[in-house]
Amino acid sequence: MKIRLQLFEFEDLPWFPRVIRAGMMDYLRFMISLLGTYQPIVPQLRDAMAKASTSDLLELGAGAGGGTEGVLRRLHAIGLPTARITLTDLYPQPAAWQLLAARTPGLTYEASPVDATAVPATLTGFRTIFSAFHHFPPSLAEAILADAVQQKAGIGVFEGAGKHWLEILLAWTVLPVAQLLFTPFMRPFRLSRLFFTYLVPLIPLFTIWDGTVSILRMYPPAQLLALAHRADPQRTFEWQAGKVRHWWGPEVTYLIGVPRSK
């Protein structure tokens, strides 16, 4: 699927209820962690961090932190034992992040809002964006990459899908069933999550819509490279984009940029 439709996701709307957004993010974090969605890209991320001469990650648009624990542990296991990660978001979720930080060595977070298009210079490290880059229209997506180029910060953009029609079918069928099954086991525990999943099922309904739109809004590798080249007209970074497949089938779409060695 090469088309990209700039539709809207409810979680992006400023008036959208925080309690519903948090429930959706909790589900996304739980499923990404359970399925190990981003494990296939860890070797590429490790190599990019080595080229950028850093063991620190700065996650932008972290949401509830989906997949972060698994990625960090895998980095520790394959040659970066000192790797650390700081979670940031324009809509911080300290309650969810505190839980992750308490059980994950090397994981911290920034409690203040952080705009991915204008990251404060005090927040350093190799920038990552998991499951969030599709939220940004081309102008803002390009601005995110341009800010990394301007500050000479390596950046990796990762989407846990390969942009296929089958993935939309899964979003309509299998994943809603999984959401109903797994919601009682999600942490931190929230009565609101149970209420808006089973009694008034707003969380599942909005998740189906946003999950479908997320796939339609995803940038395929060629478009990711085009954005990167517009953000870096002087070609001061080395850019690569593509897809890697998980051992059990699904793909991860990625863009990685690292400052060129002088």
ABEGO torsion letter per residue (X at the ends): XABBBBBBBAAABAABBAAAAAAAAAAAAAAAAAAGAAAAAAAAAAAAAAAAGBABBBBBGAEAGBGAAAAAAAAAAAGBAABBBBBBBABBBAAAAAAAAAABBGBBBBABBBBAABBBAABBEBBBBBGAAAABBAAAAAAAAAAAAAAGBBBBBBBABAGBAAAAAAAAAAAAAAAAAAAAABOBBBAAAAAAAAABBAAAAAAAAAAAAAAAABBBAAAAAAAAAAABAAGABBBBBEBBBBAAGBBBBBBBBBBBBX
